[in-house]
Amino acid sequence: MTVDTAYDGESARAYDQKRFSSPGGKLIHRREVEILSDALRPLDPDSTQVLEVGCGTGRLLAEVDALGFRATGIDPSPYMLEEARRRLSHHERLRLIKGEAAGLPVDSGSFDFVYSLRVLNQTESREYALAAIGEMMRAAKKGGRVLIEFMNERRARLEAASVRLGNEVCERKGGGDVRLRRRDVAGAAAAAGGRVVGYQGAFLVGMTGYYRAPPWALSLIDVVDRMLSRMLPGWCSRCYAVIEKL
């Protein structure tokens, strides 16, 4: 099962600048890094092999490397990988591979920790997203962990027809992003021999809220969003599940 990537050379070069250079974008990046770092914290960097599915420009791989982990990044876009190689040229513990999330070019049980952020919602269908979860589980060792981020289906009717990426407003295409339910993820994990051991939500106000807010209000919005996200994880726009491979 394969699809053509949506990221050509121009969009790959502009990807980070559009999404993470603004004050709101920087807060979003920090929040995602915190979630990833928390999931990695119990692991020993010296004995842990990490895989990122959908590594894009290497934004998160650079953070993983800073924590001392050896990691591999996979992405279907040669243009994204080109940007990642440029960004990560001095990171000797990292390697990059071209490949699809639903057909990972890696051996089964070869990674201690697998993660994927901002990927499943961009796939072609729910079926592809669930197949990608199965592939991430296949890549994980027995006893390993998989961190999966997905867009919450319960929030679908609350989303606007357009999304702001920094200073750019993009119209959603067709039916919009692929959204999943918590039980979809749990079912895919169970079918692949795993179980969900951790779950949290983030961005109850939505990422677009961070991009649209004036800079002076962002700190307050972030504090409120973190509090509400802990109280109402099931209503957050983004959900994060940690799965253990049994």
TIMARKOL-156525 format. One record per atom (N, C-alpha, C, CB): y, x, z. Coordinates in steps of 0.05 Angstrom, whole numbers, plus 5000, padded with zeros to 4 digits. Atoms other than C-alpha are relative to their C-alpha. Glycine has a CB too. Example, Ala and Ser with C-alpha at 12.3 -4.5 7.8 and 13.67 -1.06 7.14 Angstrom:
BEGIN
497650185000491052465156502450185000500149805025497649844999497952735143502249855014500950094971
! end
This chain:
BEGIN
497650175000500050005000502550185000500049815025497749835002506350354977502449844990499550244982497650125010513550174963501950224993501449815022497949805007519450534931502150005022501249934972497949984980524450794980502749914990500250295010497450105008531350494980502150225001500849775019498049794995534851154995500050204977499550145026499749805020537251544935501750235011501349884974498549764991541152204938502649935013500550184978497450074988547951884951499749875026501549834980500250154975545651405005498850185022498249764996501149824980541551955039502150185011497750174987497949834991547552415042502049865018501550124976498050154984551951865071498849865024501449804982501450164980546751575118501150045028497050064999499149944973548651915183503049955004499350285008497150034998556151905169500749715003501450134976499450284999556151155158499149875027498649854977501250144977551850985219500750135027497149994997499949874974553051505273502550175005497750175003497649854996559951815264502149855016501150104974498050174986563951235293499450005030500049714989500650024971564651135369497749825006502549905015502350184996559850545366497450124991500549744986502449875010554950935324499050225018500550114973500849784981554951515373498749885025502550165008501250134977553351035430497249904993501749775010502750095009547550735390498150244999500249874972501749765002544851435376499250095028501550234986500649914973545351625450497949815013502650005017501950184989541650995470497250044989500949704995502649955012536051125421498750265010500250004969501049744991535451845443499049975029502250224999500850044972534951615516497249865001502049835015502550145001529251135499497750194992500149764981502049815009525551675461499450225021500950134974500349794980526752205514498449905024502750105009501550124977524151735569497049984994501149725007502850025008517751625530498650284999499749864973501049735002516852375520499850155027501650174981499749854975518552575592497450075014501749845018502549924986511452555621498450214986498349765004501649825016508853015566500950295002500049914971499549714999508353775566500750094972497650165012499249915027512254055506498250214989502850105001501749775009507654665503497349914989499650205022502750095008501354245491500149734985498249995024499650265012504153635455500850024971502049835015499350025028504153505380501249734995497550054982498450245004509352985360500249944970502850025013499650095028509752575296502149784999497349894988498150215005515752175273499549884973503050115001500550145025514351645220502749874991497849785004497450095009520551515179502250175011500549715007498249814986524352135200502850014987498950285000497450015012530052025151501350284997501849825015498549755002535252575156499450205022503049955000500849824978531952895217501749975025500250284991498250044978537052605266498550015027501449734998501550014975531752465320498250245003498449745002501749764999527253055302501650235013499150084973498349794987533053515322500149965030502849994988499950054971533253175390497350075013500749715006502749944991525653245398499750315002497949884982500249714999526153985381501650115023501150124973498349914978531754065432498649975027502649855001501650044975526853815485497650195001499049715001502049795000522054375465497349924988499550075028502550095012516753975427499750104971499949705000500749955028513254165362499649734987497450184998500150275012513953585314499850024970502449845008500350045029512353345244501549744993497149994991498650245010516752855206499049914973503050044999500950115026514452395150502049804991497149885003498150205012518952005103499349974970503050095004500750045028517851695034502250094981499549714995497849935018524651905007500450304998502649875011499549715004525252604977502950075006499350084971497249944994532752544985500650015030501849784987499849994971532252395059498950265010498749765013501249764991527552975067501750254993497250034987498249795008532453425030502250035021501249954972497949994979537853235080498850115026501249725004501349904976532953355137499550305000497349855005500449715002531154045112502650155004498750074973497449874997538454215109500850005029502249864983499350024972539653965180498350175018499949715009501949884982533454275209499150284991497549835002500849745012533354945172499550215021502250094981500349804980533755335237498149915023502750075013501850114980528654915275497150074992500349695003502649895009522155315268497649845010499850285010502250154990517854835308499449744984500449935029500150255014518854265258498950044972502749874999500850005028515454105192500449724989497050094997499350255014516853555141498049954978502850014989502050085020512053165096501049744987497249965014499450255014513152635043497649815003500750064970502250194998509052005055501049735009498050105020499550274993508851265068499049935028498849814979500850084973508450935136497349865001502149825013502550155001502550495115497850164988500449744985502049835011498751085087500650295008499749974970499149744990500351695130498250224990500249995030501649775010498052355099499350205022501550144978500849834977495352625165497249925009502049975024502750054990488552685197500049805024498650265008500250194978486252155246499950165026497549824997500149884974487352325319501150285002497250015010498949735001491752925305502650045016500450084972497449984986497952765347499849885028502249874984499950104973499152675421502049775004500650235020497850204998505452255411501049944972502350105018499050095025507551845351502249805005497749874982497950194996514051475345501349924973502150105019498650115024517951055295502349825008498049854981497650164994525050795302501449944974501950155020498450085023529050405250498350014974502450174997501749995023523150355203498749734993497850215003501650245006518949735210501749774989498649915026498350215010524849265198500850044971502549975017499249935027526249625132497749994980501350274999502350015018519249535103500049754984497450035016500050215020517449055048499149735010498450084976501150244990513848545090498950035028497749904981501349994974510848365157497350144998499649715012502649885004504048575130500250304999498649894975499749715002506549265112500750115028502350074980499249904974509849345181497650025019502149825013502450004982503349155217498050224991498749735000501749795009499449625172501050285009499849994969498849754991504250185190499450055030503149994996500749974972502950055264497150105002500349735015502849915000495450125250499750294992498449834981500149725009496750785214501050195022501650044975499049834978500851055272497950025022502649885012502149994980495250865320497750194990498949725005502149825011490251225274500750295003499549944970499149724998494451855275500050105029502850024989499949924972494551865352497350085010501249775017502549924986489352225394499249795020500450275013500850174978485251845444501550085025496950025004498449944977489551795506502950064993498950235015497249955009495851915464501749755001500050114972498150224999501951475461501449964973502150055022498550075024505551115405502449835009498249844979497650154995512750875411501049874975502350195012499350155024514650325363502549835006497649814991497650174998521450005353499849794978502650164997500050225020521949325318502249815006497249865000498050214997526948775306498749755010501549964974501150234986525848165348500249744984501449965027500050255016523747535310501549785014497249924994498550214986526747105365503050014996499450035030497249975005533547375346500849954971500950275008499450025029532947235271502249804995497549924985498050215006537146595273502850075011499149745011497449924988542646955312501450214983499650105028498849785015543847505261501949904978497850174988498150075021549647485213498950074972502750145004500949955027548947505137500750284991501249804981499349735006552048195137499950175025502950014987500149814978551648815180502050224995497150125003498049785002556949335195498750265006502449955018500949734996555150065187502450185001498050094977497549854998561050445214502249844988499750284987497850145013566750255168499149844976502150204991501050145023562249945115498649755009498150184984501450254995559949225114498049964977501949765002502150035020553249125078498849725002497850225003501350265001550348455057497050045003500749854974502949994997543248325078498749894974499149835024501350085025538448265019497849805005498950254987502250194999533847685007499749865027497450134993500550124974530647445072500950175023497249935003499149834979533648015111497950195010501049835023501849814989530148515155497449875009501350155023502550094990522848455173500149995031497650194991500050044971522248185244497249945010501949785008502650044988516248185290500349875028498550265002500250104973514147845354498550205018498649725001501449824982511748215415497049974998500849955030502950035002504847915407498950104973499349705002500849875025504648155334499450305005502249974979500449724995505448865358497650055019502550125013502249984982500548775415497349964986500249815024502450055015495448485367499350234981500349744984500549775018496249055317499050245016502550074984500849784983495549555374497149965008501850025025502850064991489149215400498050044977499949725011501849985023486149185330499550304993501249864976500349715006487149945325499150155024502750114991501249864977484150095393502150095021498550234991498049934980490350105437500949765016502450134986498850214983494249715489502850075006498349955026497249964994501549625503500350065030501749754993499749924972503349985568502950015009498750275005497250014993510849945565501649844980501250295002498550175018516049475536502849985011498749724997497350044993523549435536501749914976501250265012498150095021529349145497502650155002500449705002497449875000536049415477501849854979499950304993498150125019542349185440499849705000499650124972500050294999542448475464502449894985500149905029497650095015549448425434499750064970502550135011500549925028546548715369501550264994500949784982498649765008548249375337502649954986498150164982497550075013553449035295502349975020499749754983498050034979557048865360501250275008498849875024499049734994557649615375501850104978497650195004498449915022560349755306502749854998498549984974497650175004565449185307501950035024499249714997498350004976568049295378502250224998498350055025497949795000574649675387499150225019502849885009500949784984573650365417500549975030501450254991499350034972577150185482498149825015502849905004501850194987571949635496497150105000500249744986502849935004565650025479498650085026499850234981501349924976564250325547499149765017501850185017500750254986564449635580497849854986502549835003502050145015560349325525497350145004500649994970502549854997555049875533498949955028500550304996500950054972554649775609498949725002502350045020500950284998554049025602497449964984502249814989502450035017548949075545497650135014500550134973502349874986544549555585499049825023500850275012500750184978544649075645498549764990502449925017501250245010543148455604497350064986501949874980502549925014537748825563497750035020500450254984502149984980534048985627499149735011500950185024500550264990534548265650498649824980502549875009501050185021532847935583498950164976502349824990501049835022528648425542499049834977497850175010501150165021525447855503502149884981498549785012497850115017532247655474501650224987501749825016498649785012534548345453499550014970499350275013500449975029535548495379498050214993502750064987502049795004531349125384498150025023501550274995502149984980524849195421498550264997498149764999501449745000520949825440497549975016501850225012502650024987513549825456498750275001498249804985501549754997509650415483497049925001500850175025502850075002502250375464498350245006499449904971501949794994496550785492497549974983499249995030502550005016490750975447497650035019500050234978502250014981484450795485497650164988499149715006
! end
